[in-house]
Amino acid sequence: MEIKKSYITDKSGTIKNVVIDLNTFRKIEDLLLDQGLAKAMDEVQDNVEYDVKEAKILLKQHEG
């Protein structure tokens, strides 16, 4: 994917900001969010699942 961009520089020519169009930004944002979701799903893949009844019992045992 080619990203068309413009640069904002200071008086000495140092690039300070990059401007991209909104559609490109949204595509990049979606890709990053999808990557974060995939990572989160991988992290909990091996977690044990409990139904509500089991979870309440475990919480009561934990509380004391």
C-alpha positions as CSV (number, residue, x, y, z in Angstrom):
1,M,0.0,0.0,0.0
2,E,1.4,3.3,-1.0
3,I,0.9,6.1,1.5
4,K,0.7,9.6,0.1
5,K,1.9,12.0,2.8
6,S,2.9,15.6,3.3
7,Y,5.5,16.8,5.8
8,I,5.3,19.7,8.2
9,T,8.8,21.1,9.1
10,D,10.1,23.7,11.4
11,K,12.2,26.7,10.2
12,S,15.3,24.6,10.0
13,G,13.7,22.0,7.8
14,T,13.4,19.3,10.5
15,I,10.3,17.2,9.9
16,K,7.9,17.6,12.9
17,N,4.7,16.1,11.6
18,V,3.4,13.9,8.8
19,V,0.0,14.4,7.3
20,I,-1.9,11.6,5.6
21,D,-5.5,11.5,4.3
22,L,-8.3,10.4,6.5
23,N,-9.0,7.1,4.6
24,T,-5.4,6.0,4.8
25,F,-5.3,6.8,8.5
26,R,-8.5,4.8,9.1
27,K,-7.0,1.8,7.3
28,I,-3.8,2.0,9.3
29,E,-5.9,2.3,12.5
30,D,-8.0,-0.7,11.7
31,L,-4.9,-2.8,10.9
32,L,-3.4,-1.8,14.3
33,L,-6.6,-2.5,16.2
34,D,-6.9,-5.9,14.5
35,Q,-3.3,-6.7,15.4
36,G,-4.0,-5.8,19.0
37,L,-7.1,-7.9,19.1
38,A,-5.3,-10.9,17.6
39,K,-2.6,-10.5,20.2
40,A,-5.1,-10.3,23.1
41,M,-6.9,-13.4,21.7
42,D,-3.6,-15.3,21.6
43,E,-2.8,-14.3,25.2
44,V,-6.1,-15.8,26.5
45,Q,-6.3,-18.8,24.2
46,D,-5.3,-21.3,27.0
47,N,-7.3,-19.7,29.8
48,V,-9.9,-21.7,31.5
49,E,-13.5,-20.7,30.9
50,Y,-16.2,-20.7,33.6
51,D,-19.9,-20.3,33.4
52,V,-21.6,-17.8,35.6
53,K,-22.5,-20.3,38.4
54,E,-18.9,-21.6,38.6
55,A,-17.5,-18.1,38.5
56,K,-19.7,-17.0,41.5
57,I,-18.6,-20.0,43.5
58,L,-14.9,-19.3,42.8
59,L,-15.4,-15.6,43.7
60,K,-17.0,-16.5,47.0
61,Q,-14.1,-18.9,47.8
62,H,-11.6,-16.2,46.9
63,E,-13.3,-13.6,49.1
64,G,-13.0,-15.8,52.0
